[in-house]
Amino acid sequence: MTGRLLPDGTAEWNDPAEASTLYARGYFGTLRPGGGLQMDRYETAYLTEMGRAEVQGTRPRPTPWPELFRRAARSEPGFGVRYLVYRDLRQRGYVVRSSPPPIAFAVLPRGGILHKTPARYWVDALSERSPFDLGRLIGLTERAQSTKKSLLLGVVDEESDLTYYRLKFSQPTGALTAPPLEESATGWLSEDRVLLFDPGPVANLGKNLAYGSQVGARLELSLLEAAYLQETRQLVVRDARSGRTVPRPQFDRRARRLDRRFDERLATYRHLRERRLVVKTGFKYGAHFRAYPRNPEQVHARYLVQAVRSTHVAAWSEIAGAVRVAQGVRKQFLLAAVDPGATPRFLAIERIRP
């Protein structure tokens, strides 16, 4: 079956019988009202590479596949990366259709019928050298979920291997019962932590509510935990050297000098605690937090959480490593997107095989 190659790398089939045969074998191309078939660059490149069709340009001979590929790449920047994703999904048995920006492809479920079965996935194709742009991906996730699609990112590395990530919003929730202290405890600020010595608060906050770390008879709180307990009027902080009360604005200034992401992390910590989760440092896993649905003595952590601004931009290698670690220890990786004065939004990122 031979079609006519157009200058932009697309192709057309004018013979109705050939057009119908190609279309029926995987829903390739778009049928024209008067007969014939129009194919986009991805379909044209795929069918010719697989030896299932030929195309001719101005010369009466089949166009070699390298020439066809170069023509498509000249006409569409980024074609090579997107074609690898298209090719892989077709090889996996999916019906794949090109989509207008901001995504690359709409993908039907296996066995789906074009124009009858709704697309299951929206797929974007990226190079590993593309930036991980959180703001853009939040926008894509919103659009996908509003149309009941699952958003996948096909990330192509420098060796042309593919990794797929599924993105969706998450509402992490726990079941910890956390009644407030009847009286405010006293904590002593010493460098980058706050120490409690009174046995009652040490037991209530440390053992029952899973704050801090008990070292001997004392309880050591992180600056985030101390800030949250101050907000909820369960803690009064004093300077360990002077004995003076540390006002909250002064406490926050000291914390920001030590941690440039203190505000984003505190907003995330606060929200997770308010959703009845126990929040502990995720330092051992390369994340800001690990979050438990109940007391850590009873269950394993369910989430690894990284707190960032909603405008966060990173290298894909940073995200890939974080997701790999989280799934390696059977936890969900969440990015907490924080805007000043707004409730954090949690974007779950999961490595999958489609």
Summary of the structure (lengths in Angstrom):
residues: 354
radius of gyration: 27.6
end to end distance: 31.0
largest distance: 91.8
contacts: 1107
relative contact order: 0.10
helix: 32%
strand: 30%
